[in-house]
């Protein structure tokens, strides 16, 4: 039994928001807030809000634009959150819908029929509901027998899902597993928070992990996987089903994504770079020989530093491609989008690394080699 990546799939929403559009909306909100609270601000009871800036966003993060499922309500300063009609229980839910689109893309590229898939793992930072599992709904919509379940390891969900799928294949429990990451991150982002309002975007990815014996030509052998978690409060979201146990704090901003961005930067870079180098050595791969790194897409500066530590030199765009500029941070889907959009040109025997990192802290590394 030898796990491979047979194909990947991508669903990108139609609408995107540029930094200019985002900052225009945010700054109109700031003006309105400061105007409405002028007396309280003057009395020192309320803190005046500061405006955001396009230059800051691009310089601090590398993000220029992000895709969203619902653009208008996010930019509406009366709302500043995604909004759509609630679907009935008889309709396909929104997370399942975009997940299914990404899965169909992956299946088509692999030439695989859904009925020949054994399992669906829905690996994402946020689930639309606790149960029934999103994975089971996606499984049903695709017509897959077998089983599905959800797993959440924040930004590392997809790589944790790939290792889990690979382990099923190594153990002989499955031959074909879909790892799907529908990331509707616009729902957990606090669009009124200047420090983070620019970070996230929506997307869905799918990775078809299979046993080599049934894989199509042009697949990627999974040489090895490594997962790591270290508890940290520096990226946190307290939203959850127990919120009504303490209703007095239900609307607090910590019920959405919050982070200490600087600490994350400082602590995660060495953790991830160290993990990659250690695991490469264990697999007898010279890290400097890696042809391409498909890194988690959260911050271009972090990726620059991690790539440098792994490759031993400043990475070119070709060695460490970015999708952050157009997609923003799409949580666990980021490294998979980077792989999906930047892997076709590699040839037989080329070795690369898919790597995620984020809340938990969590980090996942998947070493892959192209097989023509
Ligand atoms: N517009 C303009 N200025 C802003 C701003 C905005 N939207 N947000 C913050 N600033 C200002 C701050 O007020 C601060 O000003 P000061 O120096 O006068 O106090 C300055 O810019 C620097 O702010 P800071 O928050 O320290 O920025 P940063 O350079 O650390 O960049 C992040 C912020 C979030 C982009 C960056 O820390 C990061 O990406 N970290 C890693 C995050 C990550 O990977 N998270 C994983 C999530 S899954």
Boltz pocket constraint, residues with backbone or C-beta under 6 A from the ligand:
constraints:
  - pocket:
      binder: B
      contacts: [[A, 51], [A, 52], [A, 53], [A, 56], [A, 57], [A, 60], [A, 61], [A, 155], [A, 194], [A, 195], [A, 196], [A, 235], [A, 259], [A, 260], [A, 261], [A, 262], [A, 264], [A, 265], [A, 298], [A, 299], [A, 302], [A, 329], [A, 331], [A, 357], [A, 358], [A, 359]]
      max_distance: 6.0
